[in-house]
Amino acid sequence: MAKRFVFSLEIVRKLRDQSRRVQQRTLAEAQRDVNDVQARLADNERQVSVSMEEERTASSQPGLDVSAVRRQLLHRGWLKRKETELMKEWNDRRLIVIREREKLAEAIKRLKVIEKLRERRWAQHVEQEHRVERKAADETASQRFVAHQEREFQQA
């Protein structure tokens, strides 16, 4: 009967696979954060466009409303500061994504090492089982041959 294959480092393989899955989730969360910041940047750009359109509309009307112009300038200044902050946050989040990708690549590499070892051990196991089967078949054939030779010798 064939021996059951047991990989002695299966626990390590499972832990490394779990580590890879955790790293994938972490990377997905970091990428989602980058996408959120990009959406906020797009919203900020839309607000800047609306502000500029309001300024154009106000400047085309007769008379000058100084308080409205001042409000628009302050609002646009605030939007520019917000854009600068969002760009900094976006860059920081992108760096986090890059680091998380590197960690994921390392986790995948560590898992592949164990899986390659497992494949090699499996191939060795299969070869050993074939060797045992061949040995048993050879032994059976030898016994039959010897029995056949003895019968021929006794008949002669």
BELTA-V341994 format. One record per helix or strand. SS is the DSSP state (a for helix, b for strand). FROM is the first residue (numbers start at 1). LEN is the number of residues. If there is no record, write none. Layout:
# BELTA-V341994
ss: {SS,SS}
from: {FROM,FROM}
len: {LEN,LEN}
This chain:
# BELTA-V341994
ss: {a,a}
from: {10,66}
len: {51,90}
